[in-house]
Amino acid sequence: MPAYVAKRLLSVFPVLLGLSVIVFLVMSMIPGDPATAILGAYATPENVERINRDLGLDKPLVQQYFIWIGNVLQGDFGRSFALNRPVLDEVLERFQATLALAGVSLILCSVIGLLAGVVSAVRQFGWADRVITFLVLAGISMPSFWLGLILILLFAVKWRLLPASGMYAIYGGGDLKDLLLHLILPAATLAVVAAGVIARLTRAAMLEVLRQDFVRTARAKGVPERQVIYRHAFRAALVSVIPVIGIQAGFVLGGAVYIETVFQWPGIGAMLVNAISTRDILLVQGGVLVVAASYVLFNLAADILQTMLDPRIRS
């Protein structure tokens, strides 16, 4: 097991390096001049030239990349000109809010998806299976930003049950209860699509496992049906579902970018939107790189957990 984990960890470094190249190249292709965006009304040719020289934008693209990645490897992501603070400090501060939103959403979609998938498989072709299948298809088909607006309209505007935006109340609040109340709508919005995907794949995996010989043997021995389902069949099906949960973790983390904009959640997604509009290149590069690296690490954790449940995968 340690050798497998070490091998998987080593395979992450080329992926992260490739991600850094993609992030850098995409940002370099965005139209517009960063120096002009920084200077605004003071964008004289002399000032633009000076800013380009200070930021290293007058150097060849390859050289710019190696300077940037060399600094990143030393923990220096540069300085945000719009916020006048280190990029890494801003990204990590915003990432905490994003991680709270994505974490709650991932737990929510995993629990709902797994439970719905198991019930749907056990009650195959029954009314529960039909209802769950309909809800899953409806949830997958709805755009997350549209669903978020509908939830705000219903629960915040019409019924006044939950707050519509922000992480804490403007006046008062600030405690855990206030945070959880503000989390409900954005976390539920993010969880709907991922829960539908997990439920469909859990159902398919459970149906396949329930037809296998060891399940029939357990039933023939008189093992209670609940124990057959949840102790034997579900554990075997979970091996196939865990990688999907890892992928959905990345989807939830990426989806937080626009969901945070809808709910005015002060996370890394809202930060990236503002940074792109102001052409704050170093802040965008740092934020995207952290999100992409987190996605890779989520999938790595899912692979390791899958291996712990099924040691045959190591070979």
C-alpha positions as CSV (number, residue, x, y, z in Angstrom):
1,M,0.0,0.0,0.0
2,P,2.7,2.6,0.8
3,A,4.5,1.9,-2.5
4,Y,1.2,2.4,-4.4
5,V,0.5,5.7,-2.6
6,A,4.1,6.9,-3.3
7,K,3.7,5.9,-7.0
8,R,0.4,7.8,-7.3
9,L,1.9,10.9,-5.5
10,L,4.8,10.9,-8.0
11,S,2.3,10.8,-10.9
12,V,0.7,14.0,-9.6
13,F,3.7,16.2,-10.3
14,P,3.7,16.0,-14.1
15,V,-0.1,16.7,-14.0
16,L,0.4,19.8,-11.9
17,L,3.2,20.9,-14.2
18,G,1.0,20.5,-17.2
19,L,-1.7,22.5,-15.4
20,S,0.6,25.3,-14.7
21,V,1.6,25.5,-18.4
22,I,-2.1,25.5,-19.5
23,V,-3.1,28.2,-16.9
24,F,-0.2,30.4,-18.0
25,L,-0.9,30.0,-21.7
26,V,-4.6,30.7,-21.3
27,M,-4.0,33.9,-19.4
28,S,-1.4,35.0,-21.9
29,M,-4.0,34.7,-24.7
30,I,-6.6,36.9,-23.0
31,P,-7.0,40.0,-25.2
32,G,-6.1,43.3,-23.7
33,D,-3.0,44.9,-22.2
34,P,-2.5,44.3,-18.4
35,A,-0.4,47.4,-18.1
36,T,-3.1,49.5,-19.6
37,A,-5.7,48.0,-17.3
38,I,-3.4,48.7,-14.3
39,L,-2.8,52.3,-15.2
40,G,-6.2,53.3,-16.5
41,A,-6.3,57.0,-17.3
42,Y,-2.5,57.2,-16.7
43,A,-1.7,54.7,-19.5
44,T,0.8,56.8,-21.4
45,P,3.3,55.0,-23.6
46,E,6.1,55.6,-21.1
47,N,4.1,54.4,-18.1
48,V,2.9,51.3,-20.0
49,E,6.5,50.5,-21.0
50,R,7.6,50.9,-17.4
51,I,4.9,48.6,-16.0
52,N,5.6,46.0,-18.6
53,R,9.3,46.1,-17.6
54,D,8.5,45.9,-13.9
55,L,6.1,42.9,-14.4
56,G,8.4,41.2,-16.8
57,L,5.9,41.4,-19.6
58,D,8.5,42.7,-22.0
59,K,10.3,39.3,-22.0
60,P,9.6,36.3,-24.3
61,L,6.7,34.2,-23.3
62,V,8.8,31.1,-22.4
63,Q,11.0,33.2,-20.2
64,Q,8.0,34.8,-18.5
65,Y,6.7,31.3,-17.7
66,F,9.9,30.0,-16.1
67,I,10.2,33.2,-14.0
68,W,6.6,32.7,-12.8
69,I,6.8,29.0,-12.1
70,G,10.1,29.4,-10.4
71,N,8.6,32.0,-8.0
72,V,5.5,29.7,-7.5
73,L,7.8,26.8,-6.5
74,Q,9.3,29.1,-3.8
75,G,5.8,30.0,-2.5
76,D,5.8,33.4,-4.2
77,F,2.7,33.8,-6.4
78,G,3.3,37.5,-7.0
79,R,1.4,40.5,-5.8
80,S,-2.1,41.5,-6.8
81,F,-2.0,45.1,-8.2
82,A,-5.7,45.6,-7.8
83,L,-5.8,44.5,-4.1
84,N,-2.2,45.5,-3.3
85,R,-1.5,42.3,-1.3
86,P,0.3,39.0,-2.0
87,V,-1.6,36.7,-4.3
88,L,-1.1,33.7,-2.1
89,D,-2.6,35.4,1.0
90,E,-5.7,36.5,-0.9
91,V,-6.2,33.1,-2.6
92,L,-5.9,31.1,0.6
93,E,-8.2,33.4,2.4
94,R,-10.8,33.1,-0.3
95,F,-10.2,29.4,-0.7
96,Q,-11.4,28.8,2.9
97,A,-14.8,30.1,2.0
98,T,-14.9,28.1,-1.2
99,L,-13.8,24.9,0.6
100,A,-16.5,25.3,3.2
101,L,-19.1,25.6,0.4
102,A,-17.7,22.8,-1.7
103,G,-17.2,20.5,1.3
104,V,-20.8,20.8,2.5
105,S,-22.1,20.4,-1.0
106,L,-20.0,17.3,-1.6
107,I,-21.2,15.7,1.7
108,L,-24.7,16.5,0.8
109,C,-24.6,15.2,-2.8
110,S,-22.7,12.1,-1.7
111,V,-25.2,11.1,1.0
112,I,-28.3,11.9,-1.1
113,G,-26.8,10.3,-4.2
114,L,-25.7,7.1,-2.5
115,L,-28.9,6.7,-0.6
116,A,-31.1,7.4,-3.7
117,G,-29.1,5.0,-5.8
118,V,-29.3,2.1,-3.3
119,V,-33.1,2.6,-2.8
120,S,-33.6,2.8,-6.6
121,A,-31.7,-0.4,-7.2
122,V,-33.3,-2.3,-4.4
123,R,-36.8,-1.2,-5.5
124,Q,-36.1,-1.6,-9.2
125,F,-39.1,-0.8,-11.4
126,G,-41.1,0.1,-8.3
127,W,-42.7,3.5,-7.6
128,A,-39.6,4.6,-5.6
129,D,-37.4,3.7,-8.5
130,R,-39.6,5.7,-10.9
131,V,-39.8,8.8,-8.6
132,I,-36.1,8.8,-8.0
133,T,-35.2,8.4,-11.7
134,F,-37.5,11.3,-12.5
135,L,-36.0,13.5,-9.9
136,V,-32.5,12.6,-10.9
137,L,-33.1,13.4,-14.6
138,A,-34.8,16.7,-13.6
139,G,-31.9,17.6,-11.4
140,I,-29.2,16.8,-14.0
141,S,-31.1,18.7,-16.6
142,M,-31.4,22.0,-14.7
143,P,-28.6,24.6,-15.0
144,S,-27.1,25.3,-11.6
145,F,-27.2,29.1,-11.9
146,W,-30.9,29.0,-12.9
147,L,-31.7,26.6,-10.0
148,G,-29.9,29.0,-7.7
149,L,-32.0,31.9,-8.8
150,I,-35.2,29.9,-8.4
151,L,-34.2,28.9,-4.8
152,I,-33.4,32.5,-4.0
153,L,-36.8,33.6,-5.4
154,L,-38.7,30.9,-3.4
155,F,-36.9,30.6,-0.1
156,A,-35.4,34.1,0.4
157,V,-37.8,36.4,-1.4
158,K,-41.2,34.8,-1.3
159,W,-41.1,32.7,1.9
160,R,-38.3,34.6,3.7
161,L,-37.0,31.4,5.3
162,L,-33.3,31.6,4.3
163,P,-30.8,34.4,3.5
164,A,-30.3,35.1,-0.2
165,S,-26.6,36.0,-0.3
166,G,-23.4,36.4,1.6
167,M,-21.5,34.2,4.1
168,Y,-22.8,36.0,7.2
169,A,-25.5,38.4,8.1
170,I,-24.6,42.1,7.6
171,Y,-25.9,43.0,11.1
172,G,-25.4,40.5,13.9
173,G,-24.9,36.8,13.4
174,G,-21.3,35.7,12.6
175,D,-21.6,32.4,14.5
176,L,-21.8,28.8,13.2
177,K,-25.6,28.9,13.0
178,D,-25.5,32.0,10.8
179,L,-22.9,30.4,8.6
180,L,-24.9,27.2,8.2
181,L,-28.1,29.2,7.3
182,H,-26.2,31.0,4.6
183,L,-24.7,27.7,3.3
184,I,-28.0,26.0,2.7
185,L,-29.1,27.5,-0.6
186,P,-25.7,27.6,-2.4
187,A,-24.7,24.2,-1.1
188,A,-28.0,22.7,-2.2
189,T,-27.7,24.3,-5.6
190,L,-24.2,22.9,-6.1
191,A,-25.2,19.4,-4.9
192,V,-28.2,18.8,-7.2
193,V,-26.4,17.9,-10.4
194,A,-23.6,15.9,-8.6
195,A,-26.2,14.0,-6.5
196,G,-28.0,13.0,-9.7
197,V,-24.8,11.7,-11.3
198,I,-23.9,9.8,-8.2
199,A,-27.4,8.3,-7.8
200,R,-27.5,7.0,-11.4
201,L,-24.1,5.4,-11.2
202,T,-24.8,3.9,-7.7
203,R,-28.0,2.4,-9.0
204,A,-26.1,0.8,-11.9
205,A,-23.3,-0.5,-9.7
206,M,-25.8,-1.9,-7.1
207,L,-27.9,-3.7,-9.8
208,E,-24.7,-5.3,-11.2
209,V,-23.6,-6.4,-7.7
210,L,-27.0,-7.7,-6.7
211,R,-26.9,-10.2,-9.6
212,Q,-23.5,-11.7,-8.5
213,D,-23.0,-15.1,-6.9
214,F,-21.8,-14.0,-3.5
215,V,-25.1,-12.0,-3.0
216,R,-27.2,-15.1,-3.9
217,T,-25.0,-17.2,-1.6
218,A,-25.5,-14.8,1.3
219,R,-29.3,-14.9,0.8
220,A,-29.3,-18.7,0.6
221,K,-27.5,-18.8,3.9
222,G,-30.3,-16.8,5.5
223,V,-28.5,-13.6,6.0
224,P,-31.0,-10.8,6.7
225,E,-31.8,-8.8,3.5
226,R,-30.8,-5.5,5.1
227,Q,-27.4,-6.9,5.9
228,V,-27.1,-8.3,2.4
229,I,-27.8,-4.9,0.9
230,Y,-25.8,-2.6,3.1
231,R,-22.9,-4.8,4.4
232,H,-22.2,-6.9,1.3
233,A,-23.7,-5.4,-1.9
234,F,-23.2,-1.7,-1.0
235,R,-19.6,-2.1,0.0
236,A,-18.8,-3.9,-3.3
237,A,-20.7,-1.3,-5.3
238,L,-18.9,1.5,-3.5
239,V,-15.6,0.5,-5.1
240,S,-17.1,1.6,-8.5
241,V,-18.7,4.7,-7.1
242,I,-15.8,6.3,-5.2
243,P,-14.0,7.5,-8.4
244,V,-17.2,9.2,-9.5
245,I,-17.4,11.0,-6.2
246,G,-13.9,12.2,-6.7
247,I,-14.8,13.5,-10.1
248,Q,-17.9,15.2,-8.7
249,A,-15.7,16.8,-6.0
250,G,-13.8,18.6,-8.8
251,F,-17.1,19.5,-10.5
252,V,-18.5,21.0,-7.2
253,L,-15.2,22.9,-6.7
254,G,-15.3,24.3,-10.3
255,G,-19.1,25.0,-10.1
256,A,-18.5,27.1,-7.1
257,V,-17.0,29.8,-9.4
258,Y,-20.4,30.8,-10.8
259,I,-22.5,29.8,-7.9
260,E,-20.5,32.1,-5.7
261,T,-21.4,34.9,-8.1
262,V,-25.1,34.1,-7.9
263,F,-25.1,34.0,-4.1
264,Q,-22.4,36.6,-3.5
265,W,-20.4,34.1,-1.6
266,P,-16.9,35.6,-0.8
267,G,-14.9,32.7,-2.2
268,I,-12.3,32.1,-4.8
269,G,-14.9,32.1,-7.6
270,A,-16.1,35.6,-6.9
271,M,-12.4,36.6,-6.6
272,L,-11.6,35.2,-10.0
273,V,-14.5,37.0,-11.7
274,N,-13.3,40.3,-10.3
275,A,-9.7,39.6,-11.1
276,I,-10.5,38.8,-14.7
277,S,-12.5,41.9,-15.1
278,T,-9.6,44.0,-13.9
279,R,-7.0,42.0,-15.8
280,D,-5.2,41.1,-12.6
281,I,-3.2,38.3,-14.2
282,L,-1.2,37.1,-11.3
283,L,-4.3,36.8,-9.1
284,V,-6.1,34.8,-11.8
285,Q,-3.2,32.5,-12.4
286,G,-2.8,31.8,-8.7
287,G,-6.5,31.2,-8.1
288,V,-6.9,28.9,-11.1
289,L,-3.8,27.0,-10.2
290,V,-4.9,26.4,-6.6
291,V,-8.4,25.2,-7.8
292,A,-6.9,22.9,-10.4
293,A,-4.4,21.5,-8.0
294,S,-7.2,20.8,-5.5
295,Y,-9.1,19.0,-8.2
296,V,-6.1,16.7,-8.8
297,L,-5.7,16.1,-5.1
298,F,-9.3,15.2,-4.7
299,N,-9.1,12.6,-7.4
300,L,-5.8,11.2,-5.8
301,A,-7.6,10.8,-2.5
302,A,-10.5,9.0,-4.2
303,D,-8.0,6.6,-6.0
304,I,-6.3,5.8,-2.7
305,L,-9.6,5.3,-0.9
306,Q,-10.8,3.0,-3.7
307,T,-7.6,1.0,-3.4
308,M,-8.1,0.6,0.3
309,L,-11.6,-0.9,-0.3
310,D,-10.4,-3.1,-3.2
311,P,-6.7,-4.1,-2.9
312,R,-6.9,-5.8,-6.4
313,I,-6.7,-2.4,-8.0
314,R,-3.0,-2.0,-7.0
315,S,-2.0,-4.6,-9.6
